[in-house]
């Protein structure tokens, strides 16, 4: 299976992606092709119209499509449902164009979970493209690709495991190994690790006290 999206063909052919998507759907229906609709581009224009964006609806939709293309290059699209990708892209695009839109605005229209949209937003925040202004995003092409979110997550887990094995408590409690993709829950693992270390320290202290008391009792009996 090819991972190409309509936005890729639109760029190569210099054809409006909405026109291309309309023709694609007509051919699909005419030829009786049973193809699963997984391209977020087919959702963007349809749902952008429901966000009350007035005369900027097309501009916002185009920016959202560019965002989807960028997310694809940064490994955010692969294996994800198109509705979640589309919702995140539309939310970012609407805000970039000056509209005050919130998570519930897109989750209500696309019928996706707010946690899903938050996850896609956090993943995009870790890419170089998220640091660009709207004008820079439209004119600058970043060649480098961000690491896949799953790869980043596993790399952090491996680093935590090494720190635990080496008993590097400074690294474990510093926050350097927090996963930014977990948002407000990023520090929970660190809190649990600190509790476990305190419990271990208490256990050692208890055993030492128990040993001392046993030794003192033995001395008293001997005397």
N, C-alpha and C positions, 0 to 999 in steps of 0.2 A: 504493500500500500504506500502511495505517495503521501507525504505530509504537506503538500502544497495547498494553499488556501486561495479563495477567489481574489483576495487582495494582491497575491503574487502575480496572477494572470492579468489583473487590472493594471498593475504597474508595467508589466512587460508589453502589453498591447495598447497601453494608453487609452483604455476604455473605462467609462464610469462603472464602478463596481456594482452599483445598484442595477444598472442596465444588464450587466453581465450575469448577475444573480437571477434576474427575471427570466432571461433567456435560458439559463441553466435549469430552472424549475419547470419551464415550459417543455424543454426537451425531455426532462425526467418524466413528466406526465405523459407526453406524446408517445414516448418509446416504452412506457410501462416499466421503467427501471425501478427496482426496489433498492434504492440507495438511502442509507441512514443520513439524515441531515445533521452533520457535525460541524459545519463551518460557521463560526460565530458571525462572519460577515453577513450571512443571510438573516440574522436577527437584529443587527445594529440599526439599520434604517427603519425597520418595522417598529422597534421599541423606542427609538429616539423621538418619534412623533408623539409619543404619549407622555413625554417629560415636560411639555409646555415650554419649549425653547424658542418660540416665536420664529423670527426669520433666520435665526442662527442654527436651526435644527440640522441643516445639511452640513454646516461647518463642524458642528459638534460630532455628527455621525462620522464624518471623514477623519477627524482626529481620533475618534474611538477605533476606527478601522486601522489607523496607523499604530495605535497602541496595541491592538490585537496582534498585528504583524511583528511588533517589537517584542511582545510577550512570547510569541512563538520562537523567535530567535534566542530568547533568554530561557527557553525550556520551561516556561510556565504553562503553556497551552497543552502540551503533550499529556495525554491521559486524563485530562480534566473535562468536565461537561461544559459545552459551549455557553449555556445560560449563565454560569458563574463568571466565565471570562468576559462575556458581553456586559454583564452588570457592572463589573469592576471597571472595564474600559469606558463605559458610558458615564459612570460616576466621576472618574478622573477627568474625562474630556469636558463634561459640563462645568466642573469647578474651574478647569483651566481657562474656559471661555467666560468666566465671571459669574456663573449661575450658582446660587446657593442651594445645592442639592444634598440630601442626606441619604444614608444607607436605605432607610425605609422607602424612599422614593423609587429606587430601582428594584428592591426586593419585592415590593408590592406589584410592580408591573411585570417583572420576569419570573415571579414566583420561585425565588431561590432563597436559601437560608442566609440570614445576615452573617453568620459565622463563616460561611463560604466566601462571601464578598470580602470580609475582613482578612481572611487568609490570603486571597489573591492580591489585595492591596498591600499587605505586608511583604509578600514575595516581590511585588514590583518595586517597593521602596528600597529593596536591597540591590537593585540594578543601577548602573550608571545613568540610564535614561531618566530616572526619577529626579535627578538633580538638575535637569535642563528646564529652561523656561519654555513656554509654548512656541515662541518664535524659534528658539534653538532646536526644539524637538522637530519642527517642520523643516528645518534647513540643514540640520547636522545628522550625519549617518555614523553611528558608533559601530565600528567594525568588531570590537571584542564582544564576546558573549558571556553572560553571567553563568555561574555554575548552576546546574539544576537544583531546585530546592531540596530534593531528597538527598542529593550528594552532600550539600552543605549540612543538612541535619545529621547524616551519618558521620561526617567528619568531626562535628562537634561531639557526638557521642563517643567516638574513638578517643578524642582528646581528653574527655572526662574520665574515660576508663584508664588511660595512661596516668592521669593525675592521681586517681584513687590508688592505682597499683603502686605508684611511687610515693604515696602519702604526702603529696604536695598540697597541703591544706591551704597555703597561701593562694595558689592558683584556683583551687576549688571555690574559695570564698570571695575571690576578687571581682567576680562578675565577667571575667574575660571569656568564660566558657558558656555564658548565657546565649540561648538561641533567639535572635531578634524576631524570627518568624513566629514565635509563640506569644508575642505581644505581652500583655500584662501578666501572663503565666510564666514568663521567661525565667523568673527567679525562684519558682516553686521548688525546682529540683535542688537548688542551692540551699534553700531553707531546710529541706528534708535531710540533705547531707550534713548540715551543721548540727541538726538535732541528733542524727545518728552518731556523729563524732562526740557530742556531749554525753550521749548515753554510754558510749564506749569508754570515755574518760571516767564516768561515774562507776562503771562496772570494775574498772581497774582499781579505782580508789577504794571501793567496797571490799574487793578481794585483799588489798593490802591491809586495810583495817581489820578484817576478819583474821588474817594471818597474825597480825600483831597481838590481837586479843587472845587468840589461841596460844600464842607463845607466852604471854603474860600469865595465863591460867596455868600453863604447865610449870612455870617457874614457881608460882605460889604453892602448888601441890607438892613440888619437890622440896620446898623449904619447910 
